[in-house]
Amino acid sequence: MRPETGSDAVDAILYAAHRIRTAADAALRDHGLSLSGLKLLKALAGGDRSMREVSQVLHVSPRTVTDLIDGLEARGLVARGPHPSDRRVTLLHLTEAGTRELGAANTRAEQVAATAISALDQHEQQILRALLDRVS
């Protein structure tokens, strides 16, 4: 359903973003991952992080991170481990399987993104990007 904010332009932006997110999430779910799961794997790609850091990076509650980690850990994509100097902190680590899944999931998400803007030629894509960059 199309949003109704009172601005046709804002509604179009929100609706387009929703369609792209929905398509990306569906493509990832076909392979057992969600868009949130992909974002979490990306957050861990640069190195181990605490649950709190991941929560802040993803802008979600710690409880949501716990739920995501539980599912990813069960699949062997993420591992929990102790912090070397603070035993109150649990670090999250991307496993080898998680690294492989991240690569495959990135490819799927990129395919969805490319399809989403495939009706626009390169010049139109540049114009769209420039216009969206000006939206505050």
TIGU-690343 format. One record per residue: x, y, z of N, C-alpha, C, O in turn; chain. Coordinates in steps of 0.02 Angstrom, whole numbers, plus 50000, padded with zeros to 5 digits. Layout:
# residues N
<n_x->X	n_y->Y	n_z->Z	ca_x->X	ca_y->Y	ca_z->Z	c_x->X	c_y->Y	c_z->Z	o_x->X	o_y->Y	o_z->Z	ch->A>
...
# end
This chain:
# residues 136
<n_x->50042	n_y->49941	n_z->50000	ca_x->50000	ca_y->50000	ca_z->50000	c_x->50044	c_y->50062	c_z->50000	o_x->50094	o_y->50066	o_z->50037	ch->A>
<n_x->50027	n_y->50110	n_z->49960	ca_x->50065	ca_y->50171	ca_z->49953	c_x->50054	c_y->50216	c_z->50015	o_x->49997	o_y->50225	o_z->50037	ch->A>
<n_x->50109	n_y->50243	n_z->50043	ca_x->50101	ca_y->50288	ca_z->50101	c_x->50064	c_y->50352	c_z->50081	o_x->50060	o_y->50370	o_z->50022	ch->A>
<n_x->50036	n_y->50385	n_z->50130	ca_x->50001	ca_y->50448	ca_z->50118	c_x->50024	c_y->50499	c_z->50169	o_x->49992	o_y->50511	o_z->50220	ch->A>
<n_x->50081	n_y->50530	n_z->50154	ca_x->50110	ca_y->50580	ca_z->50200	c_x->50085	c_y->50650	c_z->50186	o_x->50095	o_y->50696	o_z->50226	ch->A>
<n_x->50051	n_y->50659	n_z->50129	ca_x->50030	ca_y->50726	ca_z->50109	c_x->50075	c_y->50755	c_z->50056	o_x->50061	o_y->50809	o_z->50029	ch->A>
<n_x->50130	n_y->50720	n_z->50040	ca_x->50176	ca_y->50742	ca_z->49988	c_x->50184	c_y->50685	c_z->49938	o_x->50208	o_y->50631	o_z->49955	ch->A>
<n_x->50165	n_y->50698	n_z->49876	ca_x->50171	ca_y->50646	ca_z->49824	c_x->50244	c_y->50624	c_z->49816	o_x->50257	o_y->50565	o_z->49806	ch->A>
<n_x->50290	n_y->50672	n_z->49819	ca_x->50361	ca_y->50655	ca_z->49810	c_x->50387	c_y->50610	c_z->49867	o_x->50420	o_y->50560	o_z->49855	ch->A>
<n_x->50370	n_y->50629	n_z->49928	ca_x->50391	ca_y->50588	ca_z->49986	c_x->50358	c_y->50519	c_z->49983	o_x->50391	o_y->50469	o_z->49996	ch->A>
<n_x->50295	n_y->50517	n_z->49966	ca_x->50260	ca_y->50453	ca_z->49959	c_x->50295	c_y->50408	c_z->49908	o_x->50303	o_y->50349	o_z->49919	ch->A>
<n_x->50315	n_y->50438	n_z->49851	ca_x->50348	ca_y->50399	ca_z->49798	c_x->50415	c_y->50372	c_z->49822	o_x->50433	o_y->50315	o_z->49808	ch->A>
<n_x->50453	n_y->50412	n_z->49859	ca_x->50517	ca_y->50390	ca_z->49886	c_x->50507	c_y->50333	c_z->49935	o_x->50541	o_y->50281	o_z->49931	ch->A>
<n_x->50460	n_y->50342	n_z->49982	ca_x->50448	ca_y->50290	ca_z->50032	c_x->50423	c_y->50225	c_z->50000	o_x->50443	o_y->50171	o_z->50020	ch->A>
<n_x->50379	n_y->50231	n_z->49951	ca_x->50351	ca_y->50172	ca_z->49918	c_x->50404	c_y->50136	c_z->49878	o_x->50406	o_y->50074	o_z->49878	ch->A>
<n_x->50447	n_y->50173	n_z->49843	ca_x->50502	ca_y->50142	ca_z->49805	c_x->50550	c_y->50106	c_z->49852	o_x->50570	o_y->50049	o_z->49839	ch->A>
<n_x->50567	n_y->50138	n_z->49907	ca_x->50612	ca_y->50107	ca_z->49956	c_x->50581	c_y->50044	c_z->49985	o_x->50615	o_y->49993	o_z->49994	ch->A>
<n_x->50517	n_y->50047	n_z->49999	ca_x->50482	ca_y->49988	ca_z->50026	c_x->50483	c_y->49930	c_z->49976	o_x->50496	o_y->49873	o_z->49996	ch->A>
<n_x->50470	n_y->49944	n_z->49913	ca_x->50470	ca_y->49891	ca_z->49862	c_x->50539	c_y->49860	c_z->49855	o_x->50545	o_y->49799	o_z->49849	ch->A>
<n_x->50592	n_y->49901	n_z->49857	ca_x->50660	ca_y->49875	ca_z->49850	c_x->50678	c_y->49833	c_z->49911	o_x->50705	o_y->49778	o_z->49904	ch->A>
<n_x->50662	n_y->49858	n_z->49971	ca_x->50677	ca_y->49819	ca_z->50033	c_x->50639	c_y->49753	c_z->50033	o_x->50667	o_y->49701	o_z->50051	ch->A>
<n_x->50576	n_y->49755	n_z->50013	ca_x->50535	ca_y->49694	ca_z->50012	c_x->50564	c_y->49643	c_z->49963	o_x->50568	o_y->49584	o_z->49978	ch->A>
<n_x->50584	n_y->49666	n_z->49904	ca_x->50613	ca_y->49621	ca_z->49854	c_x->50680	c_y->49592	c_z->49878	o_x->50693	o_y->49533	o_z->49869	ch->A>
<n_x->50721	n_y->49634	n_z->49908	ca_x->50786	ca_y->49610	ca_z->49934	c_x->50775	c_y->49559	c_z->49990	o_x->50808	o_y->49507	o_z->49992	ch->A>
<n_x->50729	n_y->49575	n_z->50035	ca_x->50716	ca_y->49529	ca_z->50090	c_x->50690	c_y->49462	c_z->50064	o_x->50710	o_y->49409	o_z->50089	ch->A>
<n_x->50646	n_y->49463	n_z->50014	ca_x->50619	ca_y->49401	ca_z->49985	c_x->50674	c_y->49360	c_z->49952	o_x->50677	o_y->49299	o_z->49959	ch->A>
<n_x->50719	n_y->49393	n_z->49915	ca_x->50774	ca_y->49358	ca_z->49882	c_x->50820	c_y->49326	c_z->49933	o_x->50844	o_y->49270	o_z->49923	ch->A>
<n_x->50832	n_y->49361	n_z->49988	ca_x->50876	ca_y->49334	ca_z->50040	c_x->50841	c_y->49277	c_z->50079	o_x->50873	o_y->49228	o_z->50096	ch->A>
<n_x->50777	n_y->49285	n_z->50092	ca_x->50740	ca_y->49233	ca_z->50129	c_x->50736	c_y->49167	c_z->50091	o_x->50732	o_y->49114	o_z->50121	ch->A>
<n_x->50738	n_y->49171	n_z->50024	ca_x->50740	ca_y->49110	ca_z->49984	c_x->50802	c_y->49069	c_z->50000	o_x->50804	o_y->49009	o_z->49986	ch->A>
<n_x->50852	n_y->49101	n_z->50029	ca_x->50915	ca_y->49068	ca_z->50046	c_x->50926	c_y->49067	c_z->50122	o_x->50983	o_y->49056	o_z->50145	ch->A>
<n_x->50873	n_y->49078	n_z->50160	ca_x->50877	ca_y->49071	ca_z->50233	c_x->50905	c_y->49131	c_z->50270	o_x->50925	o_y->49124	o_z->50328	ch->A>
<n_x->50907	n_y->49189	n_z->50239	ca_x->50933	ca_y->49248	ca_z->50272	c_x->50882	c_y->49304	c_z->50264	o_x->50840	o_y->49302	o_z->50219	ch->A>
<n_x->50886	n_y->49354	n_z->50306	ca_x->50843	ca_y->49413	ca_z->50300	c_x->50887	c_y->49473	c_z->50285	o_x->50948	o_y->49470	o_z->50290	ch->A>
<n_x->50855	n_y->49528	n_z->50267	ca_x->50892	ca_y->49589	ca_z->50256	c_x->50926	c_y->49611	c_z->50320	o_x->50983	o_y->49636	o_z->50319	ch->A>
<n_x->50893	n_y->49603	n_z->50377	ca_x->50923	ca_y->49619	ca_z->50441	c_x->50984	c_y->49574	c_z->50455	o_x->51035	o_y->49597	o_z->50481	ch->A>
<n_x->50977	n_y->49511	n_z->50437	ca_x->51033	ca_y->49465	ca_z->50446	c_x->51092	c_y->49484	c_z->50403	o_x->51150	o_y->49480	o_z->50425	ch->A>
<n_x->51079	n_y->49506	n_z->50342	ca_x->51133	ca_y->49529	ca_z->50298	c_x->51168	c_y->49590	c_z->50328	o_x->51229	o_y->49594	o_z->50328	ch->A>
<n_x->51129	n_y->49636	n_z->50353	ca_x->51158	ca_y->49696	ca_z->50384	c_x->51202	c_y->49677	c_z->50444	o_x->51255	o_y->49706	o_z->50454	ch->A>
<n_x->51179	n_y->49628	n_z->50482	ca_x->51218	ca_y->49607	ca_z->50540	c_x->51284	c_y->49574	c_z->50517	o_x->51337	o_y->49588	o_z->50546	ch->A>
<n_x->51281	n_y->49531	n_z->50467	ca_x->51342	ca_y->49500	ca_z->50441	c_x->51390	c_y->49553	c_z->50416	o_x->51450	o_y->49548	o_z->50427	ch->A>
<n_x->51364	n_y->49604	n_z->50382	ca_x->51407	ca_y->49658	ca_z->50357	c_x->51439	c_y->49695	c_z->50415	o_x->51498	o_y->49714	o_z->50411	ch->A>
<n_x->51401	n_y->49705	n_z->50469	ca_x->51428	ca_y->49741	ca_z->50527	c_x->51486	c_y->49702	c_z->50558	o_x->51531	o_y->49732	o_z->50588	ch->A>
<n_x->51485	n_y->49636	n_z->50552	ca_x->51539	ca_y->49595	ca_z->50581	c_x->51596	c_y->49583	c_z->50533	o_x->51648	o_y->49557	o_z->50553	ch->A>
<n_x->51587	n_y->49601	n_z->50470	ca_x->51639	ca_y->49587	ca_z->50420	c_x->51704	c_y->49624	c_z->50435	o_x->51758	o_y->49600	o_z->50416	ch->A>
<n_x->51700	n_y->49681	n_z->50467	ca_x->51761	ca_y->49719	ca_z->50483	c_x->51796	c_y->49696	c_z->50546	o_x->51849	o_y->49722	o_z->50563	ch->A>
<n_x->51768	n_y->49649	n_z->50581	ca_x->51798	ca_y->49625	ca_z->50642	c_x->51746	c_y->49611	c_z->50696	o_x->51688	o_y->49628	o_z->50689	ch->A>
<n_x->51769	n_y->49581	n_z->50749	ca_x->51724	ca_y->49564	ca_z->50804	c_x->51694	c_y->49627	c_z->50835	o_x->51727	o_y->49680	o_z->50839	ch->A>
<n_x->51632	n_y->49622	n_z->50856	ca_x->51597	ca_y->49677	ca_z->50888	c_x->51556	c_y->49650	c_z->50947	o_x->51537	o_y->49592	o_z->50949	ch->A>
<n_x->51544	n_y->49694	n_z->50994	ca_x->51501	ca_y->49676	ca_z->51050	c_x->51428	c_y->49680	c_z->51027	o_x->51412	o_y->49711	o_z->50977	ch->A>
<n_x->51385	n_y->49649	n_z->51066	ca_x->51313	ca_y->49652	ca_z->51052	c_x->51290	c_y->49725	c_z->51052	o_x->51250	o_y->49746	o_z->51009	ch->A>
<n_x->51314	n_y->49764	n_z->51098	ca_x->51295	ca_y->49835	ca_z->51103	c_x->51317	c_y->49873	c_z->51041	o_x->51279	o_y->49913	o_z->51014	ch->A>
<n_x->51378	n_y->49860	n_z->51018	ca_x->51402	ca_y->49894	ca_z->50957	c_x->51359	c_y->49877	c_z->50897	o_x->51341	o_y->49921	o_z->50857	ch->A>
<n_x->51342	n_y->49813	n_z->50890	ca_x->51300	ca_y->49792	ca_z->50834	c_x->51231	c_y->49826	c_z->50839	o_x->51203	o_y->49848	o_z->50789	ch->A>
<n_x->51204	n_y->49829	n_z->50899	ca_x->51140	ca_y->49861	ca_z->50910	c_x->51142	c_y->49934	c_z->50887	o_x->51096	o_y->49959	o_z->50855	ch->A>
<n_x->51196	n_y->49969	n_z->50903	ca_x->51203	ca_y->50039	ca_z->50885	c_x->51214	c_y->50047	c_z->50809	o_x->51185	o_y->50092	o_z->50779	ch->A>
<n_x->51254	n_y->50003	n_z->50779	ca_x->51268	ca_y->50007	ca_z->50707	c_x->51204	c_y->49995	c_z->50668	o_x->51191	o_y->50030	o_z->50618	ch->A>
<n_x->51164	n_y->49947	n_z->50689	ca_x->51102	ca_y->49930	ca_z->50653	c_x->51042	c_y->49973	c_z->50673	o_x->50990	o_y->49970	o_z->50641	ch->A>
<n_x->51050	n_y->50013	n_z->50726	ca_x->50995	ca_y->50055	ca_z->50751	c_x->50934	c_y->50012	c_z->50770	o_x->50878	o_y->50028	o_z->50753	ch->A>
<n_x->50948	n_y->49958	n_z->50806	ca_x->50894	ca_y->49915	ca_z->50831	c_x->50907	c_y->49901	c_z->50905	o_x->50961	o_y->49913	o_z->50931	ch->A>
<n_x->50856	n_y->49875	n_z->50938	ca_x->50862	ca_y->49861	ca_z->51010	c_x->50909	c_y->49801	c_z->51021	o_x->50916	o_y->49758	o_z->50977	ch->A>
<n_x->50940	n_y->49798	n_z->51079	ca_x->50982	ca_y->49740	ca_z->51095	c_x->50944	c_y->49674	c_z->51091	o_x->50973	o_y->49623	o_z->51072	ch->A>
<n_x->50881	n_y->49675	n_z->51108	ca_x->50840	ca_y->49614	ca_z->51104	c_x->50835	c_y->49590	c_z->51032	o_x->50838	o_y->49529	o_z->51019	ch->A>
<n_x->50827	n_y->49635	n_z->50986	ca_x->50823	ca_y->49618	ca_z->50915	c_x->50889	c_y->49587	c_z->50892	o_x->50890	o_y->49538	o_z->50855	ch->A>
<n_x->50945	n_y->49615	n_z->50915	ca_x->51011	ca_y->49587	ca_z->50898	c_x->51017	c_y->49516	c_z->50926	o_x->51041	o_y->49472	o_z->50891	ch->A>
<n_x->50994	n_y->49506	n_z->50987	ca_x->50998	ca_y->49439	ca_z->51017	c_x->50959	c_y->49389	c_z->50975	o_x->50983	o_y->49334	o_z->50962	ch->A>
<n_x->50899	n_y->49408	n_z->50954	ca_x->50859	ca_y->49363	ca_z->50912	c_x->50893	c_y->49348	c_z->50846	o_x->50895	o_y->49290	o_z->50824	ch->A>
<n_x->50921	n_y->49399	n_z->50814	ca_x->50957	ca_y->49389	ca_z->50751	c_x->51017	c_y->49343	c_z->50760	o_x->51029	o_y->49297	o_z->50721	ch->A>
<n_x->51056	n_y->49357	n_z->50813	ca_x->51116	ca_y->49317	ca_z->50827	c_x->51098	c_y->49244	c_z->50840	o_x->51132	o_y->49199	o_z->50817	ch->A>
<n_x->51045	n_y->49233	n_z->50878	ca_x->51024	ca_y->49164	ca_z->50892	c_x->51014	c_y->49125	c_z->50827	o_x->51037	o_y->49068	o_z->50821	ch->A>
<n_x->50979	n_y->49155	n_z->50780	ca_x->50966	ca_y->49121	ca_z->50716	c_x->51030	c_y->49112	c_z->50675	o_x->51040	o_y->49058	o_z->50647	ch->A>
<n_x->51072	n_y->49162	n_z->50672	ca_x->51134	ca_y->49157	ca_z->50633	c_x->51183	c_y->49109	c_z->50666	o_x->51219	o_y->49073	o_z->50631	ch->A>
<n_x->51184	n_y->49109	n_z->50732	ca_x->51229	ca_y->49063	ca_z->50767	c_x->51207	c_y->48991	c_z->50757	o_x->51249	o_y->48946	o_z->50748	ch->A>
<n_x->51142	n_y->48978	n_z->50757	ca_x->51116	ca_y->48910	ca_z->50746	c_x->51136	c_y->48884	c_z->50677	o_x->51144	o_y->48824	o_z->50668	ch->A>
<n_x->51144	n_y->48929	n_z->50630	ca_x->51164	ca_y->48910	ca_z->50562	c_x->51240	c_y->48908	c_z->50554	o_x->51265	o_y->48891	o_z->50500	ch->A>
<n_x->51277	n_y->48926	n_z->50606	ca_x->51350	ca_y->48925	ca_z->50603	c_x->51380	c_y->48984	c_z->50567	o_x->51438	o_y->48982	o_z->50546	ch->A>
<n_x->51342	n_y->49039	n_z->50561	ca_x->51367	ca_y->49097	ca_z->50525	c_x->51401	c_y->49148	c_z->50571	o_x->51444	o_y->49186	o_z->50549	ch->A>
<n_x->51382	n_y->49146	n_z->50634	ca_x->51409	ca_y->49192	ca_z->50684	c_x->51423	c_y->49151	c_z->50747	o_x->51388	o_y->49104	o_z->50763	ch->A>
<n_x->51476	n_y->49171	n_z->50782	ca_x->51493	ca_y->49138	ca_z->50846	c_x->51499	c_y->49192	c_z->50900	o_x->51522	o_y->49247	o_z->50888	ch->A>
<n_x->51478	n_y->49173	n_z->50960	ca_x->51487	ca_y->49216	ca_z->51018	c_x->51552	c_y->49196	c_z->51052	o_x->51571	o_y->49137	o_z->51053	ch->A>
<n_x->51586	n_y->49246	n_z->51081	ca_x->51647	ca_y->49231	ca_z->51117	c_x->51659	c_y->49283	c_z->51171	o_x->51627	o_y->49335	o_z->51172	ch->A>
<n_x->51705	n_y->49268	n_z->51216	ca_x->51719	ca_y->49314	ca_z->51271	c_x->51762	c_y->49373	c_z->51247	o_x->51801	o_y->49367	o_z->51201	ch->A>
<n_x->51752	n_y->49429	n_z->51280	ca_x->51795	ca_y->49488	ca_z->51268	c_x->51861	c_y->49474	c_z->51304	o_x->51861	o_y->49446	o_z->51359	ch->A>
<n_x->51917	n_y->49492	n_z->51275	ca_x->51982	ca_y->49476	ca_z->51306	c_x->51995	c_y->49510	c_z->51373	o_x->52033	o_y->49484	o_z->51414	ch->A>
<n_x->51964	n_y->49569	n_z->51384	ca_x->51979	ca_y->49604	ca_z->51446	c_x->51918	c_y->49622	c_z->51488	o_x->51925	o_y->49647	o_z->51544	ch->A>
<n_x->51858	n_y->49611	n_z->51462	ca_x->51797	ca_y->49628	ca_z->51499	c_x->51750	c_y->49568	c_z->51497	o_x->51715	o_y->49558	o_z->51447	ch->A>
<n_x->51748	n_y->49531	n_z->51549	ca_x->51708	ca_y->49469	ca_z->51548	c_x->51633	c_y->49481	c_z->51548	o_x->51594	o_y->49434	o_z->51539	ch->A>
<n_x->51612	n_y->49543	n_z->51557	ca_x->51541	ca_y->49560	ca_z->51552	c_x->51517	c_y->49566	c_z->51480	o_x->51457	o_y->49567	o_z->51466	ch->A>
<n_x->51565	n_y->49571	n_z->51433	ca_x->51549	ca_y->49584	ca_z->51363	c_x->51557	c_y->49521	c_z->51322	o_x->51606	o_y->49484	o_z->51329	ch->A>
<n_x->51508	n_y->49508	n_z->51280	ca_x->51511	ca_y->49453	ca_z->51232	c_x->51527	c_y->49482	c_z->51164	o_x->51495	o_y->49529	o_z->51141	ch->A>
<n_x->51577	n_y->49453	n_z->51132	ca_x->51595	ca_y->49475	ca_z->51065	c_x->51563	c_y->49430	c_z->51013	o_x->51555	o_y->49370	o_z->51024	ch->A>
<n_x->51545	n_y->49459	n_z->50957	ca_x->51516	ca_y->49421	ca_z->50902	c_x->51569	c_y->49417	c_z->50847	o_x->51603	o_y->49465	o_z->50831	ch->A>
<n_x->51574	n_y->49357	n_z->50819	ca_x->51625	ca_y->49344	ca_z->50769	c_x->51593	c_y->49313	c_z->50707	o_x->51553	o_y->49267	o_z->50713	ch->A>
<n_x->51612	n_y->49337	n_z->50648	ca_x->51589	ca_y->49308	ca_z->50586	c_x->51630	c_y->49246	c_z->50571	o_x->51691	o_y->49250	o_z->50567	ch->A>
<n_x->51598	n_y->49189	n_z->50563	ca_x->51633	ca_y->49127	ca_z->50549	c_x->51651	c_y->49122	c_z->50475	o_x->51631	o_y->49165	o_z->50435	ch->A>
<n_x->51688	n_y->49071	n_z->50456	ca_x->51704	ca_y->49060	ca_z->50385	c_x->51640	c_y->49050	c_z->50345	o_x->51633	o_y->49077	o_z->50291	ch->A>
<n_x->51594	n_y->49011	n_z->50373	ca_x->51530	ca_y->49001	ca_z->50339	c_x->51492	c_y->49067	c_z->50333	o_x->51459	o_y->49079	o_z->50282	ch->A>
<n_x->51497	n_y->49109	n_z->50384	ca_x->51465	ca_y->49174	ca_z->50382	c_x->51496	c_y->49219	c_z->50328	o_x->51460	o_y->49257	o_z->50295	ch->A>
<n_x->51561	n_y->49215	n_z->50320	ca_x->51595	ca_y->49253	ca_z->50268	c_x->51572	c_y->49231	c_z->50199	o_x->51560	o_y->49273	o_z->50155	ch->A>
<n_x->51566	n_y->49166	n_z->50189	ca_x->51542	ca_y->49140	ca_z->50125	c_x->51469	c_y->49162	c_z->50112	o_x->51452	o_y->49183	o_z->50057	ch->A>
<n_x->51427	n_y->49156	n_z->50164	ca_x->51357	ca_y->49175	ca_z->50157	c_x->51351	c_y->49250	c_z->50144	o_x->51309	o_y->49271	o_z->50104	ch->A>
<n_x->51393	n_y->49290	n_z->50175	ca_x->51393	ca_y->49362	ca_z->50164	c_x->51407	c_y->49377	c_z->50090	o_x->51374	o_y->49420	o_z->50061	ch->A>
<n_x->51456	n_y->49344	n_z->50061	ca_x->51471	ca_y->49355	ca_z->49991	c_x->51413	c_y->49337	c_z->49945	o_x->51396	o_y->49375	o_z->49900	ch->A>
<n_x->51382	n_y->49280	n_z->49958	ca_x->51325	ca_y->49258	ca_z->49917	c_x->51265	c_y->49305	c_z->49927	o_x->51231	o_y->49322	o_z->49879	ch->A>
<n_x->51253	n_y->49325	n_z->49989	ca_x->51196	ca_y->49368	ca_z->50004	c_x->51206	c_y->49438	c_z->49974	o_x->51159	o_y->49468	o_z->49949	ch->A>
<n_x->51267	n_y->49462	n_z->49976	ca_x->51282	ca_y->49527	ca_z->49944	c_x->51266	c_y->49524	c_z->49869	o_x->51238	o_y->49571	o_z->49841	ch->A>
<n_x->51284	n_y->49469	n_z->49838	ca_x->51271	ca_y->49461	ca_z->49766	c_x->51196	c_y->49463	c_z->49753	o_x->51173	o_y->49496	o_z->49707	ch->A>
<n_x->51157	n_y->49426	n_z->49794	ca_x->51084	ca_y->49426	ca_z->49785	c_x->51055	c_y->49496	c_z->49795	o_x->51012	o_y->49518	o_z->49757	ch->A>
<n_x->51078	n_y->49531	n_z->49847	ca_x->51052	ca_y->49599	ca_z->49861	c_x->51071	c_y->49647	c_z->49804	o_x->51031	o_y->49690	o_z->49786	ch->A>
<n_x->51131	n_y->49640	n_z->49778	ca_x->51152	ca_y->49683	ca_z->49722	c_x->51110	c_y->49670	c_z->49660	o_x->51095	o_y->49716	o_z->49622	ch->A>
<n_x->51092	n_y->49607	n_z->49649	ca_x->51049	ca_y->49591	ca_z->49591	c_x->50981	c_y->49624	c_z->49598	o_x->50954	o_y->49650	o_z->49549	ch->A>
<n_x->50954	n_y->49622	n_z->49658	ca_x->50889	ca_y->49654	ca_z->49669	c_x->50895	c_y->49729	c_z->49658	o_x->50852	o_y->49760	o_z->49626	ch->A>
<n_x->50948	n_y->49760	n_z->49683	ca_x->50958	ca_y->49832	ca_z->49675	c_x->50965	c_y->49850	c_z->49601	o_x->50937	o_y->49899	o_z->49578	ch->A>
<n_x->51003	n_y->49810	n_z->49565	ca_x->51012	ca_y->49823	ca_z->49493	c_x->50946	c_y->49818	c_z->49456	o_x->50931	o_y->49858	o_z->49412	ch->A>
<n_x->50907	n_y->49767	n_z->49473	ca_x->50841	ca_y->49759	ca_z->49442	c_x->50795	c_y->49817	c_z->49458	o_x->50757	o_y->49840	o_z->49415	ch->A>
<n_x->50799	n_y->49842	n_z->49519	ca_x->50755	ca_y->49896	ca_z->49541	c_x->50764	c_y->49960	c_z->49499	o_x->50717	o_y->49997	o_z->49488	ch->A>
<n_x->50825	n_y->49971	n_z->49477	ca_x->50838	ca_y->50033	ca_z->49439	c_x->50853	c_y->50019	c_z->49366	o_x->50876	o_y->50063	o_z->49330	ch->A>
<n_x->50840	n_y->49958	n_z->49344	ca_x->50857	ca_y->49939	ca_z->49275	c_x->50817	c_y->49977	c_z->49222	o_x->50839	o_y->49981	o_z->49164	ch->A>
<n_x->50760	n_y->50005	n_z->49239	ca_x->50721	ca_y->50043	ca_z->49190	c_x->50750	c_y->50113	c_z->49179	o_x->50729	o_y->50149	o_z->49133	ch->A>
<n_x->50799	n_y->50132	n_z->49220	ca_x->50832	ca_y->50197	ca_z->49213	c_x->50899	c_y->50188	c_z->49178	o_x->50937	o_y->50143	o_z->49193	ch->A>
<n_x->50913	n_y->50233	n_z->49129	ca_x->50979	ca_y->50229	ca_z->49098	c_x->51031	c_y->50261	c_z->49146	o_x->51012	o_y->50287	o_z->49198	ch->A>
<n_x->51094	n_y->50258	n_z->49128	ca_x->51147	ca_y->50282	ca_z->49173	c_x->51137	c_y->50355	c_z->49191	o_x->51146	o_y->50375	o_z->49249	ch->A>
<n_x->51119	n_y->50396	n_z->49142	ca_x->51110	ca_y->50467	ca_z->49155	c_x->51052	c_y->50479	c_z->49204	o_x->51057	o_y->50520	o_z->49249	ch->A>
<n_x->50997	n_y->50443	n_z->49194	ca_x->50940	ca_y->50449	ca_z->49239	c_x->50958	c_y->50426	c_z->49310	o_x->50936	o_y->50456	o_z->49359	ch->A>
<n_x->50998	n_y->50374	n_z->49315	ca_x->51020	ca_y->50350	ca_z->49380	c_x->51062	c_y->50404	c_z->49415	o_x->51056	o_y->50414	o_z->49475	ch->A>
<n_x->51105	n_y->50437	n_z->49378	ca_x->51147	ca_y->50490	ca_z->49407	c_x->51103	c_y->50548	c_z->49430	o_x->51115	o_y->50577	o_z->49483	ch->A>
<n_x->51053	n_y->50566	n_z->49390	ca_x->51008	ca_y->50620	ca_z->49409	c_x->50969	c_y->50601	c_z->49472	o_x->50963	o_y->50641	o_z->49519	ch->A>
<n_x->50943	n_y->50539	n_z->49474	ca_x->50906	ca_y->50516	ca_z->49532	c_x->50950	c_y->50520	c_z->49594	o_x->50928	o_y->50544	o_z->49646	ch->A>
<n_x->51010	n_y->50495	n_z->49589	ca_x->51057	ca_y->50496	ca_z->49646	c_x->51069	c_y->50568	c_z->49669	o_x->51068	o_y->50582	o_z->49729	ch->A>
<n_x->51081	n_y->50613	n_z->49622	ca_x->51094	ca_y->50683	ca_z->49639	c_x->51033	c_y->50714	c_z->49674	o_x->51041	o_y->50751	o_z->49722	ch->A>
<n_x->50974	n_y->50699	n_z->49649	ca_x->50913	ca_y->50725	ca_z->49680	c_x->50903	c_y->50697	c_z->49750	o_x->50887	o_y->50734	o_z->49797	ch->A>
<n_x->50913	n_y->50631	n_z->49758	ca_x->50903	ca_y->50600	ca_z->49823	c_x->50955	c_y->50624	c_z->49874	o_x->50941	o_y->50629	o_z->49933	ch->A>
<n_x->51016	n_y->50639	n_z->49850	ca_x->51068	ca_y->50665	ca_z->49894	c_x->51048	c_y->50734	c_z->49923	o_x->51071	o_y->50753	o_z->49977	ch->A>
<n_x->51006	n_y->50770	n_z->49888	ca_x->50984	ca_y->50836	ca_z->49911	c_x->50925	c_y->50832	c_z->49959	o_x->50909	o_y->50881	o_z->49992	ch->A>
<n_x->50894	n_y->50774	n_z->49964	ca_x->50837	ca_y->50766	ca_z->50010	c_x->50865	c_y->50761	c_z->50081	o_x->50911	o_y->50722	o_z->50094	ch->A>
<n_x->50838	n_y->50801	n_z->50126	ca_x->50865	ca_y->50800	ca_z->50194	c_x->50821	c_y->50760	c_z->50241	o_x->50836	o_y->50754	o_z->50300	ch->A>
# end
